[in-house]
């Protein structure tokens, strides 16, 4: 599964429907920033969003996962479907890990800033005595 291919497909389908990123986002109850990230290949839609996206854009979930329109009868082999689903789960796990890492960094940064502020405050108090 390729986030960039999926993003390009979402962009193409959205434009074919005459929708702006904001209109698509509103219809999906997400932010236009989320749609922008999908379209730029920076993130992948949450698995729970695949059905609403496919319905709004008029393609199958498998086409969204594959990042391309299906030719022929549009059926996938069981192996192809399993591979796409597995890739989707792995991508979701990767994004969860990334969010956790970012949260840890922010928490550590806040702790350091708080400790610095406490230290500065204590130094000021000691100077005033």
CORQUI-V707779 format. One line per field, one symbol per residue. phi: phi as a letter, one per 20 degrees, with the letter a starting at -180 (. if undefined). psi: psi as a letter, one per 40 degrees, with the letter a starting at -180 (. if undefined). burial: b if it has 16 or more other C-alpha atoms within 10 Angstrom, else e. A space follows every 10 residues. Layout:
phi: ???
psi: ???
burial: ???
//
This chain:
phi: .cffffffff ggffffemde gffffffelc effffgfffe mebdgggfef ffffffemce ffffffmbfe dmemedffff ffffffffff ffffffffff ffffffffff ffffffffff ffffffffe
psi: hhdddddddd ddddddefii dddddddefi idddddddde fdiiiideed ddddddefii ddddddeiii iaeeiiiddd dddddddddd dddddddddd dddddddddd dddddddddd ddddddde.
burial: bebbbbbbbb bebbeeeeee bbebbeeeee ebebbbbbbb bebbbeeeeb eebbeebebb bbbbbbbbee eeeeeeeeee eeebbebbee bbeeeeeeee eeeeeeeeee eeeeeeeeee eeeeeeeee
//
